[in-house]
Amino acid sequence: MKKRYVILIIFIVLVLISAAITAVYFSITDDLSFTGERVEVIYVDGTLLTGDIPPGFGYAGSENICNELRAAERDDAVKAIVIRINSPGGTPAAAQEIVTEIKRIDKPIVVSMADVAASGAYYIAAPSDWIVANPDTVTGSIGVIWVFENREGEYREEGINYTVVKSGDMKDMGAPWRNLTDGELDYANEMVTDAFERFVEEVAAGRNMTIDEVKNLSDGRVYLGADAKELGLVDQLGNLYDAIEVAGKLGGIEGEPRVEYANKLDVMDILF
């Protein structure tokens, strides 16, 4: 029994070593191949949040993505950028940080939509030069939501009481131990409306549409990629490689472009 256990441990160690060597090999060969003009692919994978969040945790950190965008902008060999989006959205601030960086870049930017690019993820797609989606990509969801949980009744049944000392009437606005007051609800609606108006303006500017045209599509519903193309929210139906081809042409690269995948999760990220 002990011998089998030792053999199993040795086998696992060998597998990990082999995987690490393979990852290092491909990392080195990839680095060596990116010497000429190329297209840079930057991944936005997961829920959008501010912060420098590494890939692979289900979140897309705005600082990480902005850093990759800035690096691509500074690299003279990068002639165009593809932003590969697979995200249901996230916080407005995270989307705005990325949009601000996209607007600063003086290189063609093409968005490739994967399974989903909705809400805040569409927010960051709108200012790009070209949007490519799959026919059944879930996109759209242009709107803003703010959810408040009221567990006052549950707490009362459990005999849980709160004594709140606060400096202002709204300091505990949104706390689960009470419902919103009418004034707080009005204030929350004002904030959501303000954020929504900024979202609509960004889409209208990026997609060359009027405010009214965007608002007609902005009741919060999602659209499949094929429908989004008919509505003017997407430029082309296709996959990542179609987006890379478009980016190469926009960047003036002759023939099939070289491609570098900037922040794609690899074996080394999983192991270490």
Contacts in CASP RR format, 6 or more apart in sequence:
PFRMAT RR
TARGET T0000
AUTHOR 0000-0000-0000
METHOD contacts of the structure
MODEL  1
MKKRYVILIIFIVLVLISAAITAVYFSITDDLSFTGERVEVIYVDGTLLT
GDIPPGFGYAGSENICNELRAAERDDAVKAIVIRINSPGGTPAAAQEIVT
EIKRIDKPIVVSMADVAASGAYYIAAPSDWIVANPDTVTGSIGVIWVFEN
REGEYREEGINYTVVKSGDMKDMGAPWRNLTDGELDYANEMVTDAFERFV
EEVAAGRNMTIDEVKNLSDGRVYLGADAKELGLVDQLGNLYDAIEVAGKL
GGIEGEPRVEYANKLDVMDILF
16 271 0 8 1.000
19 267 0 8 1.000
19 271 0 8 1.000
20 267 0 8 1.000
20 268 0 8 1.000
20 271 0 8 1.000
22 267 0 8 1.000
23 266 0 8 1.000
23 267 0 8 1.000
23 268 0 8 1.000
23 271 0 8 1.000
24 268 0 8 1.000
26 266 0 8 1.000
27 266 0 8 1.000
27 268 0 8 1.000
30 260 0 8 1.000
33 258 0 8 1.000
34 77 0 8 1.000
34 258 0 8 1.000
34 260 0 8 1.000
35 77 0 8 1.000
36 77 0 8 1.000
36 258 0 8 1.000
37 77 0 8 1.000
37 79 0 8 1.000
37 253 0 8 1.000
37 257 0 8 1.000
37 258 0 8 1.000
38 77 0 8 1.000
38 78 0 8 1.000
38 79 0 8 1.000
38 253 0 8 1.000
38 257 0 8 1.000
38 258 0 8 1.000
38 259 0 8 1.000
38 260 0 8 1.000
39 78 0 8 1.000
39 79 0 8 1.000
39 80 0 8 1.000
39 81 0 8 1.000
39 82 0 8 1.000
39 244 0 8 1.000
39 247 0 8 1.000
39 248 0 8 1.000
39 253 0 8 1.000
39 257 0 8 1.000
39 258 0 8 1.000
39 259 0 8 1.000
39 260 0 8 1.000
40 68 0 8 1.000
40 72 0 8 1.000
40 75 0 8 1.000
40 78 0 8 1.000
40 80 0 8 1.000
40 81 0 8 1.000
40 82 0 8 1.000
40 259 0 8 1.000
40 260 0 8 1.000
40 262 0 8 1.000
41 81 0 8 1.000
41 82 0 8 1.000
41 83 0 8 1.000
41 84 0 8 1.000
41 112 0 8 1.000
41 240 0 8 1.000
41 244 0 8 1.000
41 259 0 8 1.000
41 260 0 8 1.000
41 261 0 8 1.000
41 262 0 8 1.000
41 264 0 8 1.000
42 65 0 8 1.000
42 68 0 8 1.000
42 69 0 8 1.000
42 72 0 8 1.000
42 81 0 8 1.000
42 82 0 8 1.000
42 83 0 8 1.000
42 84 0 8 1.000
42 262 0 8 1.000
42 263 0 8 1.000
43 55 0 8 1.000
43 60 0 8 1.000
43 84 0 8 1.000
43 86 0 8 1.000
43 261 0 8 1.000
43 262 0 8 1.000
43 263 0 8 1.000
43 264 0 8 1.000
43 265 0 8 1.000
44 60 0 8 1.000
44 65 0 8 1.000
44 83 0 8 1.000
44 84 0 8 1.000
44 85 0 8 1.000
44 86 0 8 1.000
44 87 0 8 1.000
44 98 0 8 1.000
44 121 0 8 1.000
44 124 0 8 1.000
45 55 0 8 1.000
45 56 0 8 1.000
45 58 0 8 1.000
45 60 0 8 1.000
45 84 0 8 1.000
45 85 0 8 1.000
45 86 0 8 1.000
45 87 0 8 1.000
45 265 0 8 1.000
46 58 0 8 1.000
46 59 0 8 1.000
46 60 0 8 1.000
46 86 0 8 1.000
46 87 0 8 1.000
46 88 0 8 1.000
46 89 0 8 1.000
47 58 0 8 1.000
47 59 0 8 1.000
47 60 0 8 1.000
47 87 0 8 1.000
47 88 0 8 1.000
47 89 0 8 1.000
47 90 0 8 1.000
48 59 0 8 1.000
48 60 0 8 1.000
48 61 0 8 1.000
48 62 0 8 1.000
48 87 0 8 1.000
48 89 0 8 1.000
48 90 0 8 1.000
48 91 0 8 1.000
48 94 0 8 1.000
48 95 0 8 1.000
48 98 0 8 1.000
48 120 0 8 1.000
48 121 0 8 1.000
48 124 0 8 1.000
49 59 0 8 1.000
49 60 0 8 1.000
49 61 0 8 1.000
49 62 0 8 1.000
49 90 0 8 1.000
49 91 0 8 1.000
49 94 0 8 1.000
50 61 0 8 1.000
50 62 0 8 1.000
50 63 0 8 1.000
50 91 0 8 1.000
50 93 0 8 1.000
50 94 0 8 1.000
50 97 0 8 1.000
51 61 0 8 1.000
51 62 0 8 1.000
51 63 0 8 1.000
51 64 0 8 1.000
51 94 0 8 1.000
52 61 0 8 1.000
52 63 0 8 1.000
52 64 0 8 1.000
52 67 0 8 1.000
53 59 0 8 1.000
53 60 0 8 1.000
53 61 0 8 1.000
53 63 0 8 1.000
53 64 0 8 1.000
54 64 0 8 1.000
54 269 0 8 1.000
55 64 0 8 1.000
55 263 0 8 1.000
55 264 0 8 1.000
55 265 0 8 1.000
55 269 0 8 1.000
56 265 0 8 1.000
56 269 0 8 1.000
60 87 0 8 1.000
60 94 0 8 1.000
61 94 0 8 1.000
62 93 0 8 1.000
62 94 0 8 1.000
62 95 0 8 1.000
62 97 0 8 1.000
62 98 0 8 1.000
63 97 0 8 1.000
64 263 0 8 1.000
65 98 0 8 1.000
65 101 0 8 1.000
65 263 0 8 1.000
66 97 0 8 1.000
66 98 0 8 1.000
66 101 0 8 1.000
68 262 0 8 1.000
68 263 0 8 1.000
69 81 0 8 1.000
69 98 0 8 1.000
69 101 0 8 1.000
69 102 0 8 1.000
69 105 0 8 1.000
70 101 0 8 1.000
71 262 0 8 1.000
72 78 0 8 1.000
72 81 0 8 1.000
72 105 0 8 1.000
72 107 0 8 1.000
72 262 0 8 1.000
73 104 0 8 1.000
73 105 0 8 1.000
73 106 0 8 1.000
73 107 0 8 1.000
78 107 0 8 1.000
78 260 0 8 1.000
79 107 0 8 1.000
79 108 0 8 1.000
79 248 0 8 1.000
79 251 0 8 1.000
79 252 0 8 1.000
79 253 0 8 1.000
79 257 0 8 1.000
80 107 0 8 1.000
80 108 0 8 1.000
80 109 0 8 1.000
80 110 0 8 1.000
80 247 0 8 1.000
80 248 0 8 1.000
80 250 0 8 1.000
80 251 0 8 1.000
80 252 0 8 1.000
80 253 0 8 1.000
80 257 0 8 1.000
81 105 0 8 1.000
81 107 0 8 1.000
81 108 0 8 1.000
81 109 0 8 1.000
81 110 0 8 1.000
81 247 0 8 1.000
82 109 0 8 1.000
82 110 0 8 1.000
82 111 0 8 1.000
82 112 0 8 1.000
82 240 0 8 1.000
82 243 0 8 1.000
82 244 0 8 1.000
82 247 0 8 1.000
83 102 0 8 1.000
83 109 0 8 1.000
83 110 0 8 1.000
83 111 0 8 1.000
83 112 0 8 1.000
83 124 0 8 1.000
83 125 0 8 1.000
83 128 0 8 1.000
84 112 0 8 1.000
84 114 0 8 1.000
84 240 0 8 1.000
84 243 0 8 1.000
85 111 0 8 1.000
85 112 0 8 1.000
85 113 0 8 1.000
85 114 0 8 1.000
85 117 0 8 1.000
85 121 0 8 1.000
85 124 0 8 1.000
85 125 0 8 1.000
86 113 0 8 1.000
86 114 0 8 1.000
86 115 0 8 1.000
86 116 0 8 1.000
86 117 0 8 1.000
87 116 0 8 1.000
87 117 0 8 1.000
87 118 0 8 1.000
87 120 0 8 1.000
87 121 0 8 1.000
88 116 0 8 1.000
88 118 0 8 1.000
88 119 0 8 1.000
88 121 0 8 1.000
88 141 0 8 1.000
89 95 0 8 1.000
89 118 0 8 1.000
89 119 0 8 1.000
89 120 0 8 1.000
89 121 0 8 1.000
89 122 0 8 1.000
89 123 0 8 1.000
89 141 0 8 1.000
90 119 0 8 1.000
90 120 0 8 1.000
90 121 0 8 1.000
92 120 0 8 1.000
92 123 0 8 1.000
92 144 0 8 1.000
92 195 0 8 1.000
92 198 0 8 1.000
92 199 0 8 1.000
95 120 0 8 1.000
95 121 0 8 1.000
95 123 0 8 1.000
95 124 0 8 1.000
96 123 0 8 1.000
96 198 0 8 1.000
98 124 0 8 1.000
99 123 0 8 1.000
99 124 0 8 1.000
99 126 0 8 1.000
99 127 0 8 1.000
99 202 0 8 1.000
102 109 0 8 1.000
102 124 0 8 1.000
102 127 0 8 1.000
102 128 0 8 1.000
103 127 0 8 1.000
107 251 0 8 1.000
108 129 0 8 1.000
108 130 0 8 1.000
108 247 0 8 1.000
108 248 0 8 1.000
108 250 0 8 1.000
108 251 0 8 1.000
109 128 0 8 1.000
109 129 0 8 1.000
109 247 0 8 1.000
110 128 0 8 1.000
110 129 0 8 1.000
110 130 0 8 1.000
110 131 0 8 1.000
110 132 0 8 1.000
110 243 0 8 1.000
110 244 0 8 1.000
110 246 0 8 1.000
110 247 0 8 1.000
110 250 0 8 1.000
111 117 0 8 1.000
111 124 0 8 1.000
111 125 0 8 1.000
111 128 0 8 1.000
111 130 0 8 1.000
111 131 0 8 1.000
111 132 0 8 1.000
111 243 0 8 1.000
112 132 0 8 1.000
112 133 0 8 1.000
112 239 0 8 1.000
112 240 0 8 1.000
112 242 0 8 1.000
112 243 0 8 1.000
112 244 0 8 1.000
113 125 0 8 1.000
113 131 0 8 1.000
113 132 0 8 1.000
113 133 0 8 1.000
113 134 0 8 1.000
113 137 0 8 1.000
113 139 0 8 1.000
113 225 0 8 1.000
113 234 0 8 1.000
114 134 0 8 1.000
114 137 0 8 1.000
114 240 0 8 1.000
115 137 0 8 1.000
115 138 0 8 1.000
116 137 0 8 1.000
116 138 0 8 1.000
116 139 0 8 1.000
117 125 0 8 1.000
117 133 0 8 1.000
117 137 0 8 1.000
117 138 0 8 1.000
117 139 0 8 1.000
117 140 0 8 1.000
118 138 0 8 1.000
118 139 0 8 1.000
118 140 0 8 1.000
118 141 0 8 1.000
118 222 0 8 1.000
119 140 0 8 1.000
119 141 0 8 1.000
119 142 0 8 1.000
119 143 0 8 1.000
120 141 0 8 1.000
120 199 0 8 1.000
121 139 0 8 1.000
122 139 0 8 1.000
122 140 0 8 1.000
122 141 0 8 1.000
122 142 0 8 1.000
122 203 0 8 1.000
122 233 0 8 1.000
123 199 0 8 1.000
123 202 0 8 1.000
123 203 0 8 1.000
125 131 0 8 1.000
125 139 0 8 1.000
126 202 0 8 1.000
126 203 0 8 1.000
126 205 0 8 1.000
126 206 0 8 1.000
126 207 0 8 1.000
127 202 0 8 1.000
127 205 0 8 1.000
127 206 0 8 1.000
129 250 0 8 1.000
130 235 0 8 1.000
130 236 0 8 1.000
130 243 0 8 1.000
130 246 0 8 1.000
130 247 0 8 1.000
130 250 0 8 1.000
131 233 0 8 1.000
131 234 0 8 1.000
131 235 0 8 1.000
131 236 0 8 1.000
132 234 0 8 1.000
132 235 0 8 1.000
132 236 0 8 1.000
132 237 0 8 1.000
132 238 0 8 1.000
132 239 0 8 1.000
132 242 0 8 1.000
132 243 0 8 1.000
132 246 0 8 1.000
133 139 0 8 1.000
133 225 0 8 1.000
133 228 0 8 1.000
133 229 0 8 1.000
133 234 0 8 1.000
133 236 0 8 1.000
133 237 0 8 1.000
133 238 0 8 1.000
134 225 0 8 1.000
134 237 0 8 1.000
134 238 0 8 1.000
134 239 0 8 1.000
135 224 0 8 1.000
135 225 0 8 1.000
135 226 0 8 1.000
135 237 0 8 1.000
135 238 0 8 1.000
136 224 0 8 1.000
136 225 0 8 1.000
136 226 0 8 1.000
137 224 0 8 1.000
137 225 0 8 1.000
137 228 0 8 1.000
138 222 0 8 1.000
138 223 0 8 1.000
138 224 0 8 1.000
138 225 0 8 1.000
139 222 0 8 1.000
139 223 0 8 1.000
139 224 0 8 1.000
139 225 0 8 1.000
139 228 0 8 1.000
139 233 0 8 1.000
139 234 0 8 1.000
140 217 0 8 1.000
140 220 0 8 1.000
140 221 0 8 1.000
140 222 0 8 1.000
140 223 0 8 1.000
140 228 0 8 1.000
140 233 0 8 1.000
141 220 0 8 1.000
141 221 0 8 1.000
141 222 0 8 1.000
142 199 0 8 1.000
142 200 0 8 1.000
142 203 0 8 1.000
142 214 0 8 1.000
142 217 0 8 1.000
142 218 0 8 1.000
142 220 0 8 1.000
143 196 0 8 1.000
143 199 0 8 1.000
143 218 0 8 1.000
143 220 0 8 1.000
144 192 0 8 1.000
144 195 0 8 1.000
144 196 0 8 1.000
144 199 0 8 1.000
145 192 0 8 1.000
146 188 0 8 1.000
146 191 0 8 1.000
146 192 0 8 1.000
148 174 0 8 1.000
148 180 0 8 1.000
148 188 0 8 1.000
149 174 0 8 1.000
149 176 0 8 1.000
150 176 0 8 1.000
150 178 0 8 1.000
150 179 0 8 1.000
150 180 0 8 1.000
151 176 0 8 1.000
151 177 0 8 1.000
152 176 0 8 1.000
152 177 0 8 1.000
152 178 0 8 1.000
152 179 0 8 1.000
155 161 0 8 1.000
155 162 0 8 1.000
155 176 0 8 1.000
155 177 0 8 1.000
162 177 0 8 1.000
164 172 0 8 1.000
164 175 0 8 1.000
164 177 0 8 1.000
166 172 0 8 1.000
169 181 0 8 1.000
170 184 0 8 1.000
170 187 0 8 1.000
172 178 0 8 1.000
173 180 0 8 1.000
173 184 0 8 1.000
173 187 0 8 1.000
173 188 0 8 1.000
174 180 0 8 1.000
174 184 0 8 1.000
180 188 0 8 1.000
196 218 0 8 1.000
199 218 0 8 1.000
200 211 0 8 1.000
200 214 0 8 1.000
200 215 0 8 1.000
200 218 0 8 1.000
201 211 0 8 1.000
203 209 0 8 1.000
203 214 0 8 1.000
203 218 0 8 1.000
203 233 0 8 1.000
204 210 0 8 1.000
204 211 0 8 1.000
204 213 0 8 1.000
204 214 0 8 1.000
207 214 0 8 1.000
207 232 0 8 1.000
207 233 0 8 1.000
209 232 0 8 1.000
217 223 0 8 1.000
217 231 0 8 1.000
217 233 0 8 1.000
223 231 0 8 1.000
223 233 0 8 1.000
225 234 0 8 1.000
225 237 0 8 1.000
226 237 0 8 1.000
228 234 0 8 1.000
229 235 0 8 1.000
229 236 0 8 1.000
229 237 0 8 1.000
236 242 0 8 1.000
236 246 0 8 1.000
244 257 0 8 1.000
244 259 0 8 1.000
245 256 0 8 1.000
245 257 0 8 1.000
247 257 0 8 1.000
248 257 0 8 1.000
END
